[in-house]
Amino acid sequence: MDIRALRYYVEVVNQKSFTKAAAHLHLTQPTVSKMVQLLEQGFGVTLLAREGKRFTVTDAGQIVYQRAREILALQDRMVLEVSDLQKIERGVLRMGLSPSTHSILAPVLAAYHTLYPNIELKLFEIGSNATLSYLRDGALELGTLLDFSGADDLWQEFDSLPLFISPLCLLAPKDSPWQGRTQVALNELSESEFILYGDSFALNDLVTNACNEAGFTPRVSGRSGQWDFMASLVNLGVGVTLLPKVFCDTLDADSFTIARIQSPALIWKVSLAWRRDGQLSFAAKAWLELARRLLATPGEWVEDVFGP
């Protein structure tokens, strides 16, 4: 069924005249008549009972007229909604964010809401490993991941925007054996109890693998993905942990031992990623454009905000 035929038919019934309908549609009368005839042939019934230059709408014609109006209204609505999406006036953006990125990405999220108030932001607070899985199956459009520039398989699968970088630091109780130190070798922590991240966090893999390479398996006293809670556990003597310097700098230095990890130095690098073969929504494209403007020059890591 040609939707143009429905539109021409509705116009003929509205105008009660083929001639007036053709003039309103800026078409010739034979063109309009032919399309109505094709519509009748398609249904196999008479829609307009013609009597000379006049006609009456049959019972079947009334049904087609009512349903055609609904179909045309639905088409007009569909066109409007797609147009709204192209103008980023409505829609949904699904993003996976590590809880650790909240404070840094909050200004971008606020600016985005100001520019596009009708876009619903659905933010999933999950670790990089879970984000990776959801990006792959299409449940998320964008997500924060630990830098994967050295992983050829992920590099071929995802595009990314570098966001920020920070070294990892030891966070220990104030009266720890490392009090007053500015640097600590990782193997010095071999006898310590660790507060680690959950299994869904790639940062957990980074720390665990580094400990293994340093010759020990970390003893775990607790796990969390919330940096504030991990720091509270450290302060209560539950164990030590490794957290990015950008977060450690926000803590009361007189209440903790804070020292950079050396041998090896561990670096927290976060990218915003999306599937190379996926079709990003207009909402996602707008978020990326805004993030590029507010966070960094494309292709560069934000380092200066973390200090030396």
Secondary structure, DSSP 4 states (H G I P E B T S, - for coil): --HHHHHHHHHHHHHT-HHHHHHHHTS-HHHHHHHHHHHHHHHTS-SEEEETTEEEE-HHHHHHHHHHHHHHHHHHHHHHHHHHHHTTSSEEEEEEE-GGGHHHHHHHHHHHHHH-TTEEEEEEE--HHHHHHHHHTTS-SEEEEE--TT-HHHHHHEEEEEEEEEEEEEEEETTSTTTT-SEEEGGGGTTSEEEE--TT-HHHHHHHHHHHHTT-PPEEEEE-S-HHHHHHHHHTTS-BEEEEHHHHTTS-GGGEEEEEEESS--EEEEEEEEETTS---HHHHHHHHHHHHHH-STT--B-GGG--
